Amino acid sequence: MLYLDANILLRCLVDPLTDEGAEVQATATRLLAQIERSETIATFSEIVLQQVAYFLISPSQYGMPAREAVPRLRSIIGLNGMRFSDEDYSVFIRALALLEVRPSIGLADYLVLARCEYNGWDLATFDRKLARVAGVPVWGQSQTGDR
């Protein structure tokens, strides 16, 4: 099993700016092709997904609209040789769906929400926007504190 870092995924998702970048992109693209053919089995974590989404979508980085970034991320998650636990796969796909619809909150918060939904956990947050999406009160506003 090969563990992928964020920079491997980013190199496949954005246009290179230099000749060296083009060479690195070609290498990363060959690796993802091997994963697609299941010649290489790979995985990555929630933090890698969040890092890649941040760099793609952040206006101070690549500034890609979420509606363009999310399908690209889904395609990588769906490669034939990519392996995730059932929970991680479900959480990743749900969080990306939320991000695509409302990118102003950000993938990190959607990953938290999706993990809570998957496990049936209550969410405690002071983030008003996230609480609204999650359909929960802002923590401390209606709880008795004895949870």
C-alpha positions in Angstrom: 0.0 0.0 0.0 1.3 3.4 -0.9 0.3 6.5 1.1 -0.1 9.6 -1.0 0.9 13.0 0.3 -1.0 16.2 -0.8 1.6 17.3 -3.2 1.3 14.2 -5.3 -2.4 14.9 -5.7 -2.0 18.6 -6.3 0.5 18.0 -9.1 -2.1 16.0 -11.0 -4.9 18.6 -10.4 -3.3 21.9 -11.4 -1.3 23.1 -14.4 2.4 23.3 -13.9 4.1 26.7 -13.9 7.6 25.6 -14.8 9.4 22.9 -16.9 10.4 21.2 -13.6 6.7 21.3 -12.5 5.7 19.7 -15.8 8.2 16.9 -15.2 6.9 16.4 -11.7 3.3 16.5 -12.9 4.1 13.8 -15.5 5.5 11.6 -12.8 2.5 12.1 -10.5 0.1 11.5 -13.4 1.9 8.2 -14.3 1.5 7.1 -10.6 -2.2 7.9 -10.6 -2.6 6.0 -13.9 -1.0 3.0 -12.2 -3.4 3.4 -9.3 -6.4 3.6 -11.7 -5.2 0.3 -13.3 -4.8 -1.2 -9.8 -1.1 -1.8 -10.5 -0.4 0.2 -7.4 -2.7 0.3 -4.4 -2.8 3.6 -2.5 -4.6 5.6 0.1 -4.5 9.0 1.8 -6.0 10.5 4.9 -8.6 13.1 5.8 -5.9 15.7 6.4 -4.4 15.2 2.9 -7.9 15.6 1.4 -8.4 18.8 3.4 -4.9 20.2 2.4 -5.6 19.5 -1.3 -9.0 21.1 -1.2 -7.6 24.1 0.7 -4.8 24.7 -1.9 -7.2 24.2 -4.8 -10.0 26.5 -3.6 -8.3 29.1 -1.5 -8.2 32.5 -3.3 -4.7 33.0 -2.0 -3.6 29.7 -3.6 -5.0 28.3 -6.8 -8.5 30.0 -6.5 -10.3 27.1 -8.2 -14.1 27.3 -7.8 -15.4 24.4 -5.6 -17.7 23.3 -8.4 -14.5 22.5 -10.4 -12.4 21.2 -7.6 -14.9 18.8 -6.1 -15.3 16.6 -9.2 -11.5 16.4 -9.5 -11.2 15.3 -5.9 -14.0 12.7 -6.3 -12.3 11.3 -9.4 -9.1 10.7 -7.4 -11.0 9.1 -4.5 -12.8 6.8 -7.0 -9.6 5.5 -8.7 -9.7 1.7 -8.9 -6.6 1.1 -6.8 -7.5 3.7 -4.1 -8.4 2.1 -0.8 -10.2 3.6 2.2 -12.2 2.3 5.1 -16.0 2.3 4.4 -16.2 5.1 7.0 -13.5 7.3 5.4 -14.9 6.8 1.9 -18.4 7.8 3.1 -17.2 10.8 5.1 -15.0 12.0 2.2 -17.9 11.8 -0.4 -20.4 13.4 2.0 -18.1 16.2 2.9 -17.3 16.9 -0.7 -21.0 17.0 -1.6 -21.5 19.6 1.2 -18.5 21.6 0.0 -19.8 21.7 -3.6 -23.1 23.1 -2.5 -21.8 25.6 0.1 -18.1 26.2 -0.2 -18.0 29.2 2.2 -17.7 26.9 5.2 -14.8 24.8 4.1 -13.9 21.2 3.8 -12.4 20.8 7.3 -15.7 21.7 8.9 -17.6 19.5 6.5 -15.3 16.6 7.3 -16.2 17.0 11.0 -19.9 17.2 10.2 -19.8 14.2 7.9 -17.9 12.1 10.4 -20.6 13.0 13.1 -23.4 12.1 10.7 -21.8 8.8 9.8 -21.3 7.7 13.4 -24.5 9.2 14.7 -22.6 11.6 17.0 -23.9 14.9 18.3 -21.9 17.9 17.1 -20.7 20.6 19.6 -19.6 23.8 17.8 -19.5 27.5 18.3 -19.4 28.0 14.5 -22.9 29.5 13.7 -22.7 28.6 9.9 -21.7 25.0 10.6 -24.4 24.7 13.3 -27.0 25.9 10.8 -25.9 23.4 8.1 -25.8 20.6 10.7 -29.2 21.6 12.1 -27.8 21.9 15.7 -27.7 24.8 18.1 -24.5 26.6 18.7 -23.0 24.8 21.7 -24.0 26.3 25.0 -27.1 28.2 23.8 -29.6 25.4 24.5 -27.6 22.7 26.3 -27.7 22.3 30.0 -24.0 21.6 30.1 -24.5 18.1 31.7 -23.7 16.1 28.5 
